[in-house]
Structures are given as structure tokens and as C-alpha cells.
């Protein structure tokens, strides 16, 4: 029977929180993190069960290890924190780009480094990327770059952390997520029309895919796209 924590970095909102709720509902010990301690505590309280909150900023990687110092053994580690960054080369915002690159590549890696002593041979890690890796759009310069970096990060971590498993998940627009559920109807319809399954993917489907990658002991080194077939269009 699993005894370690499920640690979800970026578990106070969106897909990370939905995944945290799923594990909490199963009676697992869950740790959710966000940039602000008060917000992390509030999210943990709302999720309920055996859930606790931790606050730290992934873009300040030097502080991460201390904030994770009292986290016990870890069965599953999920790196789901994101920030939206619209950054075109012609109007390049260096500070914004540096923050996102640090957060998603250096910060993610430092979390893994800090928790390595508490990962077991049967532990698993899931890193969230995004469809901008394969479907760039105007202003996605930094987002596309870091999501491509996630793909490479998985490959090297599989070797360095073996036998601990490492996978990544790259969701498309999730129609019922807080980020997208209030989009204008005409935009929603345009997106639906270009999705082969005839609708946008759901939060529940992303949670199911996440748990498959975390729990199936044969799955390792995978970059899984959850997009309803967008990459085929």
C-alpha cells in the first residue's frame, strides 16, 4: 500500500488542483504548492482530506530546498505550475522570459533535486508541458521554447533517476478549465471545429491521463499529448 506523499507543485489552481483533489479523494497524503503560503493553505483546506499547503516561488530556485525540507517520502511528484507569457521576438520582454525559463526549467529541476533523497525506486515524476511545444502561435516564443525543454528534460531525467520513472504531459486547450471556460462562444466553436473528436478535452481527461503516467509502472520517458487529435490537423 502506498505510504508516501503525492506532491503537486502548482496544485493550488487549474489542472494541478484537480489532480490534487483526485488523490485527496482517494485518501492519499497530498502536498500542494503555490507562490503564496496563505493561498496554498487555503487551497489545501478546500481540497480537504490529508492535504497540506506549501508556499514558494519556482522562479526563486535558491529558496526551494528549504521550503521542501520537511516533506517526507514521495510516491508521486507532479510539476504542474505554469505562468502565461505572451512574448513576441519583436517586442521582447527579457524579464518575463527569464522568469518563465527559470520557473519551468531551473525551478522544476531544483524541486526534483531537493526531493531526490525522498524518492523511492517505485516513485514517479510527471512534468506538465503544453501543446505550444508542437503548435506555436504569435507570442509563444518563450512558452514554446520551455515546453520543448520539458521534452528534453524528461529524456535526461529518465537516465539520471533510474529506476524512478519520469514522464511529461502536454495538454491542449482544456475546455472546462478556469483558464478557458469563459472564452467567447465564437472562439470556442472555432476551436471545437478544428478538434477531431468534435469537442475540447476536459479536466477529468487530463487527470485520468496524469494518473496513468504516474501509476502505470511500465510507462517511462513518455511525452504524452492530450489534445483530442489537434496534432493531426
Beta strands, then each sheet from edge to edge (+ up, - down):
strand 1: 5-9
strand 2: 30-34
strand 3: 51-55
strand 4: 74-79
strand 5: 119-128
strand 6: 165-171
strand 7: 223-226
sheet 1: 3+ 2+ 1+ 4+ 5+ 6+ 7+
end
